[in-house]
Amino acid sequence: MEKARAGDPGAARELFDRYRPHVRRLLLRQAPREEVDDLVQETMIAGWHGLSRFQGKSSFFTWLAGIARNLRSNRARATGRTGATISLDSADSDAVVQRDTRSAPLELVVAAQATSDLLYATIQRECTAPQQRVLLLAFQGEALNEIGALLQMSEATVRSHYRRGRCRLLSYLLQHHSDLLGGETAIQAAWEQACHTVEEAKRPNAQEEEAFTNRKSGDHAYCGALLKLARYLQLTAMLAWIWFGGHR
């Protein structure tokens, strides 16, 4: 990295070649396929020219992904599109749920942007720095094993940060923005469904039931309860249309 930032063209080429596939995977989830190659190339060129300004406050991929999202957002605005979406309701899936928002009502798109801003601010406030990096990379579509390689963490460490970060985020939403999770009635219905699922491993145990009933935020059992609850939450339209675009 230091050689690349110092202007060594060979080191810079090696650096960008290493991250090119990750940027491409990100853009495949967020842009029309026919635009991806051009966007990848534009991202690499912009990153190359801006490399001296990279300060290391985030991972290199996070910085590069921000450039890619900005370029994708600029192109989307020029053509009347918005971006892809993510879902937070899966307890153990690494997949990104995509939507084509070209036909989305304007008020839905605007609401989704506000929700995206809220979630990003919540992640920054409620989660540790490693949890923030893992969550944002996961939400950008990187699989957990790929995040480990990007952040130089073991997969077990990545999974730990991912679990704890999502617990903190879900806990905050449950306490302060339950409307984004469908409202209290929908949350209670999802909890009842979790408690009565036929799969024992997906049912809350006694400690988790007690922690959820008393909303013991920060408790390990409460975290387990939230992740089991999340499997059954019916997300509102706003949360389902979350767009992590170029506003970061």
N, C-alpha and C positions, 0 to 999 in steps of 0.2 A: 504493500500500500504506500509506504513512504517513498519508495523509488518511483512509483507511478505519479504520486503527487508532486514529486520533484522534477518531473518532466521526462522520465525515462520512457521512451515510446514502447519498448519491448515489454516492460513491466505493466504499462497501461493497457496494452493490447491483451496481455495474459489476464489481467484483472477483469476487463470487460467481457472477454470470451468466457470466463468462468461464470459470470452472472447473466449472460445473454439468455440461456435456456429458462432461467427462473423468471426473467422479465417477460419472455414470450408466453410462458404458462399463465402468468398474471393477466396479460392482455387478451389471451384467448378466452378468458372468463369475463372480460369486461368490454370487449370491442368486437365488431363484426370480423369474421375470419379474414375477409378480403383486405382488411385494413391493417391486420396485425403485423405483417412483415415491414410495412412502411413505418408503423409506430415504433417497432423495435429498433429499427435503424435510426430513426429520429431521436429516440431515447439514448442510444449509444453515443450519437454525435453530440447531443446536448450535455450528456454526462462527461464526455471526454473534454469538451471545452470548459465545463464548469468544475472539473476535478480539483483545481486549486482552491476552490471555495468550500469543498467538503471538510467540515470541522470535526467529524467523528462523534458528534453528539448523539447520533443514532447509528444503527448498523449501516454498512454501505448499501445493502440491498434495500433497506427502508428508504434511504435517500434516493436511490435509483428508481424505486417503485413510485416515489412521489413525483419524480420527473415524468415517468410514464403515465401516471394518472392525470397530471396536468395536461399533457399533450393529448391524451384521449378525451379529456373533458373539453378542451378547446375545439377539437374536431367534432365532438358530439354536439356542442352548442352551435357550431357552424352549419350542421346538417339537421338540427332540430331533434336530436336524440338525447337521452340521458343514459346513465350507465347501468351496470349490473347490480344485483342485490345479494344480500347475504341473509342467513337465518341463524338465530341464536338458540333455537329451541331443541336442537339435537344434543343429547347428553354425551354421546361418544362418537359422533360422526365427524370426520374432518372435511367433508364435502362442502362445497359452496353451492348454494341454490341460486340459479340465475333467472332473471326476468328480462324480457325486452320491454323497455318502458316507452317505446315510441308512441304507443297508443294510450299511455297513462294520462288521466286528467291532470291538468296543470296544478290544481290544488293538492293532489296526491303527491306529485313530485316535490312541490314546495314543502309540504309537511314532512316528506321523507328526508329532505335535506336538513330540516330542523332537528329531526330525530337523530340523524347521523351525527350532527354537531353535538347533541346532548350526550350520545353514547361515547363519542370520542373524548369529550370533556370528563365524563364519568370515569372512563378507563384511566385517564391521566391522574384524576384525583384519588380514586379508590384503590388502584393497583400499584404494586411495586414496579420499578423500572424493568426488571426481567419479565414480569407478567405482561406489561404493556407491549414489549417487543414481540413476545410470543403470540399474544392475542391478535395484534394487528397483522402480523404475518399470516396467521391462520385465517383471519377474515379476508385477507387478500387472496386466499386460495392455496397457500403452500401447505403441503402435508406435514405432519409433525416430524417425520424423519428428515424431511428436507429443511425444516426450520432448525433442527439440531445441527445440520451441516452448515447452514448459513450463520448461525449464532455461536458455533463451536461449543455446543452443549450436548450432553448425552441425551438420547431419546427419553430416558426416564426423567431427567431434569426438565426437559421441555414439557412432558406430560404433566408433571407436578405443577409447573407454572401455569399451564393451560387450565388445569382443573381449578386451581386456587383463584386465578384471575377471573374465570367465568363465574365462580361462586360469588366473588365480591361484586361483580357486575349485576348478577341476578338478584343478589340480596338488596342492592341499592334500588334497582328497579321495583322490586316487590314492595319496598318500604316507601319510596317516594314517587314512583310513576307506574303504579299498578295498572293504569289504563292502557299502557303499552303492552301489557301482558293479557289484555282482555277484560280487566276489571276484577274486583274481588269475587264476584259470583263465578266467573269463568276460572279463576285461580282455584277456588274451592272445589269446583267440579273436576278440574284436572287433578287435584290432590286426591279426591275420592277415587278417581280412576286409577291413579298410581297405587293407592292402598289396596285396591281390589284386583290388580292385574294377576293373571294366572301364573306368570313367571316370577318365581320367588326372588330371584336375583334382582329383579326390577322393582320389587315392593320395598317400601321403607320399613326398616326394622323398628323395634320398640323405641330405641334411643332417638332415631331420626324422627319418628312420629312425635315424640315428646318435645324435641328441639323445634320442630316446625310449628307445633301448636302454640308454643311459648315464644316463638320467633327469637330464638337464641342466636342472634347474629354473631358470627365469628367462631361459633362452636363447630368442631369437626363434624359432628352428627348433623348439624344444620346444613352444612355444605353438601353432605350426602343426600339429605332430603331435597335440597333445591335441584340437584342434578337429576334426581329421579322425577321430581315434579316437572322439570323442563321437557321431558319426553312427551308430555301430554298437554302442554300449553297450546292453545289456539291463538297464534299471534294476530294482532290487529293488522289492518292494511298498512298502516304507517310503518310498523316494525318490519313487516314482510317486504317492504320496498326500500329498505335502508340502502343508501348508496354511498360508499366510501369513495368520493371523488377527489378532485384536486384542491380541496379547500384546506389541506393540512400543509 
